[in-house]
Amino acid sequence: MAMVCARVRLVIAAIALLILAAAAAPVAAQQPGSVDPNADAVKEQQLLQQFKRIQGLGSIPDTKSYVIEQPQGRAWRQYHEGTLPVIGTVAMLGMIVLLAIFFMVRGMVRIRSGRSGVSIVRFNAFERFVHWMTATCFVLMALTGLNITFGKVALLPLIGPSAFSAWSLTAKYIHNFLSFPFTLGVILIFFMWIGGNLPDRTDLNWLLRGGGIIGGREPPAYRFNAGQKIIYWIVVFAGTAVAVTGYLLIFPFYGTTIAGMQLAQMIHGTVAVLFVAVMIAHAYIGTIGMEGAFEAMGAGAVDLNWAKEHHSLWLEEEQARTGPGEMQRQPSATPAE
């Protein structure tokens, strides 16, 4: 009897198994035999076009972190890694090449009548302090900022990953903290020299005659000529642009979104590399490009003949205001060659 019961249970189990197999057959028939990984439904670009972003789920309050990829992020990455380095290289290296060619052709702009041995004050101590504070911050911020764009290509292969990581971290802190005195310097420069940098009737004539660098005698100018006024307004506007966009990046998500910060970084980087290129030209004119120019910001006083040749209208105003008693003899002055 026990044997009969065992056989009956075996038959029932077999019948139940056959019923389950028959029921599962139509479901299996509806499934594809294989998965095509190249199908449109699983393409990343298709998902981006359909949903404008690839987003997951998370458990932290910051829902922005759930976004894995977005089309604007790809555009930002392409600009940051492809377009911006090209703009920076062309602007900065191009400026250096042009200045080198100009120096070989034109040479240093000499004081034609030679040094007089008499000096006149051009910038006081406070003006020079503000200038050098801003200039020092600018140079250090330029070097540390360019590391973001060119460091991995130009510096990483030379010093290795460990040193490059340490330098990049240090550069980040230098760049961020020096932004505050730099911004203060730009503000002080704006208010300190705005009176002498407003357009006047002499500017057009100065520009039409190439500032006297190309050709003959330099046109008359007040305290700041048209070229210096252009530099002044570039410092004001470019300095403001890099400061505002930089603070948006230092303090993320304060009044802006991811897309806003991506735009801020693109503006910041582009204005910065063009700003550096212009300042290279400014540094050239103030040092090896023109005899006696560095003394204006170095010692604060310039040779009387230099003032006559480059800022004759300003010299006339100063002599009328202070009289010849303000002139100082320079016993160590050497005549121009």
C-alpha positions in Angstrom: 0.0 0.0 0.0 2.8 2.4 0.9 4.4 1.6 -2.5 1.2 2.5 -4.3 0.9 5.8 -2.4 4.5 6.7 -3.3 3.8 6.0 -7.0 0.6 8.2 -6.9 2.5 11.1 -5.4 5.2 10.8 -8.1 2.6 10.9 -10.9 0.9 14.0 -9.3 4.3 15.8 -9.1 5.1 15.0 -12.7 1.7 16.3 -13.9 2.2 19.5 -11.8 5.6 20.1 -13.4 4.2 19.6 -16.8 1.4 22.2 -16.1 4.0 24.8 -14.9 6.2 24.3 -17.9 3.2 24.7 -20.2 2.2 27.9 -18.5 5.7 29.5 -18.7 6.2 28.7 -22.4 4.1 31.7 -23.7 5.9 34.1 -21.4 9.3 32.9 -22.5 8.2 33.2 -26.1 7.6 36.9 -25.6 11.1 37.7 -24.4 13.9 38.5 -26.9 16.5 35.8 -27.4 19.4 38.3 -26.8 20.0 41.9 -25.8 21.4 44.4 -28.3 23.7 46.7 -26.4 23.7 49.1 -29.3 20.0 49.6 -29.5 18.6 53.1 -29.3 16.8 52.4 -26.0 20.1 52.0 -24.1 22.2 54.7 -25.8 23.4 57.3 -23.4 23.0 60.1 -25.9 19.4 59.0 -26.4 18.7 59.3 -22.7 20.2 62.7 -22.6 18.1 63.9 -25.5 14.9 62.4 -24.0 15.3 63.5 -20.4 17.9 66.3 -20.7 19.9 64.6 -17.9 20.8 61.2 -16.5 19.7 61.2 -12.9 19.7 58.6 -10.1 18.3 58.3 -6.6 20.0 59.1 -3.3 19.4 59.4 0.4 21.1 62.7 1.2 19.2 66.0 1.3 21.3 67.5 -1.6 19.2 66.4 -4.6 21.6 68.1 -7.0 24.1 65.3 -6.3 21.6 62.8 -7.9 22.3 64.2 -11.4 25.0 62.0 -13.0 25.3 63.8 -16.4 23.7 66.7 -18.3 24.2 68.1 -21.8 25.5 71.4 -20.4 28.1 69.5 -18.5 29.4 68.0 -21.7 29.6 71.5 -23.3 31.4 72.9 -20.3 33.9 70.0 -20.3 34.6 70.4 -24.0 35.2 74.2 -23.6 37.3 73.7 -20.5 39.5 71.0 -21.9 39.5 71.9 -25.6 38.6 75.5 -26.5 39.9 77.4 -23.5 43.5 76.1 -23.8 43.6 77.1 -27.4 42.4 80.6 -26.6 44.9 80.9 -23.8 47.8 79.6 -25.9 47.1 81.8 -28.9 46.5 84.9 -26.7 49.5 84.6 -24.4 52.0 83.0 -26.6 51.0 85.2 -29.5 51.5 88.3 -27.4 54.9 87.2 -26.3 55.9 86.5 -29.9 54.6 89.8 -31.2 56.4 91.7 -28.4 59.6 89.9 -29.1 59.4 90.8 -32.8 58.6 94.4 -32.0 61.5 94.6 -29.6 63.9 93.2 -32.2 62.7 95.7 -34.8 62.0 98.8 -32.6 64.2 98.2 -29.6 63.7 100.1 -26.3 62.1 103.5 -26.7 64.8 105.8 -25.5 64.7 109.3 -24.0 65.7 111.2 -27.1 67.1 114.2 -25.4 68.9 112.1 -22.7 68.4 112.2 -19.0 68.3 115.7 -17.4 69.3 114.6 -14.0 66.2 116.3 -12.6 63.2 114.2 -11.5 59.5 115.0 -10.9 57.2 113.0 -8.7 54.7 111.0 -10.7 53.1 108.6 -8.2 53.0 108.9 -4.5 53.7 106.1 -2.0 50.1 105.1 -1.6 49.5 104.8 -5.4 52.6 102.7 -5.7 51.6 100.4 -2.8 48.1 99.8 -4.4 49.7 99.1 -7.8 52.2 96.6 -6.5 49.8 94.9 -4.2 47.4 94.4 -7.0 50.1 93.4 -9.5 51.6 90.9 -7.1 48.3 89.3 -6.4 47.6 89.2 -10.1 50.8 87.5 -11.0 50.4 84.8 -8.3 46.7 84.3 -9.2 47.6 84.0 -12.9 50.2 81.3 -12.2 47.9 79.3 -9.9 44.9 79.8 -12.2 46.8 78.7 -15.3 47.6 75.5 -13.5 44.0 74.5 -13.8 44.0 74.9 -17.5 47.5 73.8 -18.5 48.9 72.0 -15.4 47.9 68.5 -16.3 49.5 68.9 -19.8 52.6 71.0 -19.0 53.4 70.3 -15.4 52.2 66.9 -14.4 54.6 65.0 -16.7 57.5 67.0 -15.3 57.0 66.6 -11.6 54.8 63.5 -11.2 51.4 62.9 -9.7 52.3 63.3 -6.0 54.1 66.7 -6.4 51.5 67.9 -8.8 48.7 67.1 -6.4 50.5 68.9 -3.6 51.2 71.9 -5.8 47.6 72.0 -7.1 46.2 72.0 -3.5 48.5 74.8 -2.5 47.7 76.8 -5.7 44.0 76.5 -4.9 44.4 78.2 -1.5 46.8 80.8 -2.9 44.4 81.6 -5.7 41.3 81.8 -3.5 42.8 83.9 -0.6 44.6 86.4 -2.8 41.4 87.1 -4.6 40.4 89.4 -1.7 43.4 91.8 -1.8 43.2 91.7 -5.6 39.6 92.8 -5.6 40.4 95.5 -3.1 43.2 96.7 -5.3 40.9 96.9 -8.4 38.4 98.9 -6.4 41.1 101.3 -5.1 42.6 101.7 -8.6 39.2 102.6 -10.0 38.5 105.4 -7.5 42.2 106.5 -7.3 42.8 107.1 -11.0 39.4 107.5 -12.6 39.8 111.3 -12.8 42.8 111.0 -15.1 41.4 108.2 -17.2 38.3 109.7 -18.6 38.5 110.3 -22.4 39.6 113.7 -23.5 40.5 115.5 -26.7 44.1 114.3 -26.8 43.2 110.6 -26.9 42.2 110.4 -30.6 45.3 112.2 -31.7 47.5 110.0 -29.6 45.9 106.8 -31.1 46.1 108.1 -34.7 49.8 108.7 -34.2 50.4 105.3 -32.7 51.5 106.9 -29.4 54.8 107.9 -30.9 56.2 104.4 -30.5 55.8 103.8 -34.3 57.4 106.8 -36.1 58.3 110.1 -34.6 57.7 112.2 -31.6 55.0 111.1 -29.1 51.8 113.2 -29.1 51.1 115.5 -26.1 49.3 113.8 -23.2 48.1 114.5 -19.8 48.9 112.3 -16.8 47.6 109.2 -18.6 47.8 108.8 -22.3 45.2 106.9 -24.4 47.2 103.6 -24.2 47.3 103.8 -20.4 43.6 104.7 -20.3 42.9 101.5 -22.2 44.9 99.5 -19.8 43.1 101.2 -16.9 39.6 100.3 -18.2 40.7 96.7 -19.0 41.9 96.3 -15.4 38.7 97.7 -14.1 36.3 95.7 -16.3 38.3 92.5 -16.5 39.2 92.6 -12.8 35.6 93.0 -11.9 34.6 90.1 -14.2 37.1 87.7 -12.8 36.3 88.7 -9.3 32.5 88.3 -9.6 32.7 85.0 -11.4 35.5 83.8 -9.1 33.4 84.4 -6.0 30.5 82.5 -7.6 32.9 79.5 -7.8 34.5 79.9 -4.4 31.0 80.1 -2.8 28.9 77.6 -4.9 25.1 77.6 -5.0 24.8 81.0 -3.4 22.3 82.5 -5.9 23.3 80.3 -8.8 22.8 76.8 -10.1 25.1 74.2 -11.7 24.5 75.7 -15.1 25.2 79.2 -13.7 28.5 78.0 -12.2 29.5 76.4 -15.5 28.9 79.6 -17.3 30.8 81.5 -14.6 33.8 79.3 -15.0 33.8 79.7 -18.8 33.7 83.5 -18.4 36.3 83.5 -15.6 38.7 81.4 -17.6 38.3 83.2 -20.9 38.6 86.7 -19.4 41.5 85.6 -17.3 43.7 84.3 -20.1 43.0 87.4 -22.2 43.7 89.6 -19.1 47.1 87.9 -18.7 47.9 88.5 -22.4 47.2 92.3 -22.0 49.2 92.5 -18.8 52.2 90.9 -20.5 52.1 93.9 -22.9 51.7 96.3 -20.0 54.7 94.8 -18.2 56.8 95.0 -21.4 56.1 98.7 -21.9 56.8 99.4 -18.2 60.2 97.6 -18.2 62.3 96.8 -21.2 60.0 98.5 -23.7 60.5 102.1 -22.6 63.5 103.8 -20.9 62.6 105.5 -17.7 59.0 104.1 -17.5 59.7 101.6 -14.6 61.0 104.5 -12.4 57.4 105.9 -12.3 56.2 102.9 -10.2 59.6 101.9 -8.9 60.8 105.1 -7.2 57.7 107.2 -7.8 59.6 109.9 -9.8 60.6 110.2 -13.4 63.2 112.1 -15.3 62.1 115.6 -16.4 63.0 114.9 -20.0 61.0 111.6 -19.9 58.0 113.6 -18.7 58.4 116.2 -21.5 58.5 113.6 -24.2 55.7 111.3 -23.0 53.4 113.5 -20.8 54.1 117.1 -21.8 50.6 118.4 -20.9 50.8 116.8 -17.4 54.3 118.2 -16.9 53.0 121.7 -17.7 50.2 121.3 -15.2 52.5 120.1 -12.5 55.0 122.9 -13.0 52.2 125.5 -13.0 50.8 123.9 -9.8 54.0 123.3 -7.8 56.6 125.5 -9.4 60.2 124.5 -10.1 61.0 124.0 -6.4 59.4 120.6 -6.5 62.0 119.3 -8.9 64.7 117.1 -7.5 68.3 116.7 -8.7 69.4 113.1 -9.5 73.1 113.0 -8.7 73.4 109.4 -9.7 71.6 109.7 -13.0 73.5 108.5 -16.1 73.1 109.9 -19.6 71.2 107.7 -22.1 73.4 106.0 -24.7 
